[in-house]
């Protein structure tokens, strides 16, 4: 250890020896790698501080390509670039010929990377391909990512996952359990190199909105959005929602099986004629049939749950049970397509796809590519929207308060760039670090000015209601917005009376079970705080699980009513001195459970 | 409180019968409490003055933790000396805890001779305003040892040469408090707005500090609720509790009416000792089996109730909601009273 030159050598984290002259050794290994004598997947790093050499050859390391610089000169020459353009050579050739190499996180610590060729000095070992390579692929599909806070990128990535678009070009033959399809997907006005490279534009997930950063009578407070009705009518944000239902003719032990057909009125659980009205002769709905909640779309009968002795029935008809698939509560649409096929087990299955139109409505969610989400709160008639003297009417009004605290300046830049692109009819490049920020802005501003608009993107807007110009000039531009698949129509639920749970007799929970909204602990506390004892009782008992039980006045146990003798009877001592008491059913269950543990609870009644 | 003078509280703000004050207090503290930040900012300053604050401190107080994480004692001095810095310093020296380990630079044990040589740090000894001879004599008296001093060296001669005993003695000597009060911590002198000096000590030894000459016994205060309880009684503990809650909330700029905090402090101390809020304290003291079972350790409470034949008086909120009765609070606190004879009359009329 005390020796000056001795340096430990690790291979994939295991010490395998030591090296006399670490710098020479490392350089030799690197030279060999660049010559192709050893694999390009080997990375070597010298940690001078603790005198260690680390060679890594194992999997799972994050690696990134760099252009090699030797003796102050980039190994990637202009001739090579020309050949690359002519496609005479490719990336792999450059890797093999020692022009490029991959570095991992550890070896990168030894490298001195210049941002561009003119920044090379005597210490430089590598050049960055492009400044945008500082970000990953995901971030580089977003415009101007270097102008936004990182937290917003994380949100943005989430939103794009949820965006409706053209998710697959064979959507017509697919039976995804849920699928959303945007009517008129557009390529973004502002693209990036990575966006083009991964061909995202052929699976676009949004539309270019004309946006004005303005308030509208308080209707776009706190991330609410105001949208132009005419824009929606022209197809902005319009999409279709596909939902597929699948059912199978199951086989049961004993040779019985399910059958797709119209259930007979004598089948167990028959729901009434109108439920099955839309089924055709084969028991399945026809395509292009409009269906509503509760309608049967796949008619199926199953054998009865319990084996019965069919003696005496005369062998007239086999007993069946209705097991049809109904459209769920709150759903409606048109049958898009029906497919019969078979499973590997040779049972028939049927898939039915229901299509329903989703025109943007109040409560639907939209987001730009900068983590700026919002909920549609008002649809304004075109004539009431603000407009410019040219007659441009924004599709969307974004509240100005959503920008400063969130530090999403990329959103504003995209507005300007999008406007420049829209005016000149060309897509704009928004790749990160493309040109230094100020220059880039100047280019857009010149473009906008050339088309006779205010160079900063501020337009004079006129109030659609009064016709008077607003005192302030309003920033307008074009932004790529995604419609996200969270829509009120899939989430809305109401109930006044409804189902209860079997165990507790309390109302059910959740939309799927047509449940009620929970009157929770904190809501309870609020009523206690107000001293509203009767309202509290109504919520917790009368509207929930109220039951009347008979309690024996002598022993405090529950009794029953003997309808023949017309008298209440105590189960324990057989007396008839009982009183009707209103308690919650949950409490009755509690008492029953306590009794099941051999503990006798008694209720003492008092006047 | 309401019986005495107005106390700044107007009569019309008195609560009515049946008002759920506990619920109101809980919500009034709980709601702004959600805004409290877990990690609090500290003043860059003296180590000893950094006290637990924010949510951890509230939890500590409300749970009635026996040992607070950062006990601090505030010592005011008698009127005669509180403006005199030198005299205050003298008092502070009597309190400030100095351990041998902080003045010894090196301890050399000689196992063959059975001696321990302590080399003192000149700086530290002078800072404590002591001489090596004083250190030696105090050590000799306190630990019953043969101690000699020379320059800044102290030599301890033991009767034994046993290796283990020598080492044990060294450890004990290093832990010995040579000056001040054991457990009082570092004493710092501060000056208040009126120009009076007072001492802040990072400990909770008020039982010993109160006997130090020059200390104003009526103003002695520590943030350790249990220390206040031991020395001054429940009333003092209750006031300390309320004060500390208020101070912590004020630090976070959370404005809660002090009467809510007083109610919490009262509820925690009305039994004569300090009970925390929780299953071992207030909630565990509830009369109702159902209320206790609904809170925590359901099975335990039900089994116990069954074993001892417990009767639930059904007077609380939780148990009444559970069975589905009107709660005895607010509009439910009113009962109809009627004479038995009248009742009989009504009944006979009904039957006819």
HADDOCK unambig.tbl for C-alpha pairs under 7 A between the chains (distance, minus, plus):
assign (segid A and resid 528 and name CA) (segid B and resid 20 and name CA) 6.85 0.50 0.50
assign (segid A and resid 529 and name CA) (segid B and resid 20 and name CA) 5.81 0.50 0.50
assign (segid A and resid 529 and name CA) (segid B and resid 23 and name CA) 5.71 0.50 0.50
assign (segid A and resid 529 and name CA) (segid B and resid 24 and name CA) 5.85 0.50 0.50
assign (segid A and resid 531 and name CA) (segid B and resid 19 and name CA) 6.59 0.50 0.50
assign (segid A and resid 531 and name CA) (segid B and resid 20 and name CA) 6.67 0.50 0.50
assign (segid A and resid 531 and name CA) (segid B and resid 329 and name CA) 5.86 0.50 0.50
assign (segid A and resid 531 and name CA) (segid B and resid 330 and name CA) 3.66 0.50 0.50
assign (segid A and resid 531 and name CA) (segid B and resid 331 and name CA) 5.84 0.50 0.50
assign (segid A and resid 532 and name CA) (segid B and resid 330 and name CA) 6.18 0.50 0.50
assign (segid A and resid 532 and name CA) (segid B and resid 331 and name CA) 6.01 0.50 0.50
assign (segid A and resid 533 and name CA) (segid B and resid 326 and name CA) 5.79 0.50 0.50
assign (segid A and resid 533 and name CA) (segid B and resid 327 and name CA) 5.58 0.50 0.50
assign (segid A and resid 533 and name CA) (segid B and resid 329 and name CA) 6.72 0.50 0.50
assign (segid A and resid 533 and name CA) (segid B and resid 330 and name CA) 6.36 0.50 0.50
assign (segid A and resid 533 and name CA) (segid B and resid 331 and name CA) 5.67 0.50 0.50
assign (segid A and resid 533 and name CA) (segid B and resid 332 and name CA) 5.30 0.50 0.50
assign (segid A and resid 534 and name CA) (segid B and resid 326 and name CA) 6.21 0.50 0.50
assign (segid A and resid 537 and name CA) (segid B and resid 324 and name CA) 6.62 0.50 0.50
assign (segid A and resid 537 and name CA) (segid B and resid 325 and name CA) 6.64 0.50 0.50
assign (segid A and resid 537 and name CA) (segid B and resid 326 and name CA) 5.62 0.50 0.50
assign (segid A and resid 540 and name CA) (segid B and resid 321 and name CA) 6.91 0.50 0.50
assign (segid A and resid 540 and name CA) (segid B and resid 324 and name CA) 6.91 0.50 0.50
assign (segid A and resid 541 and name CA) (segid B and resid 324 and name CA) 5.44 0.50 0.50
assign (segid A and resid 583 and name CA) (segid B and resid 323 and name CA) 5.32 0.50 0.50
assign (segid A and resid 583 and name CA) (segid B and resid 324 and name CA) 5.14 0.50 0.50
assign (segid A and resid 584 and name CA) (segid B and resid 323 and name CA) 5.45 0.50 0.50
assign (segid A and resid 584 and name CA) (segid B and resid 324 and name CA) 5.17 0.50 0.50
assign (segid A and resid 587 and name CA) (segid B and resid 322 and name CA) 6.44 0.50 0.50
assign (segid A and resid 587 and name CA) (segid B and resid 323 and name CA) 5.47 0.50 0.50
assign (segid A and resid 599 and name CA) (segid B and resid 306 and name CA) 6.38 0.50 0.50
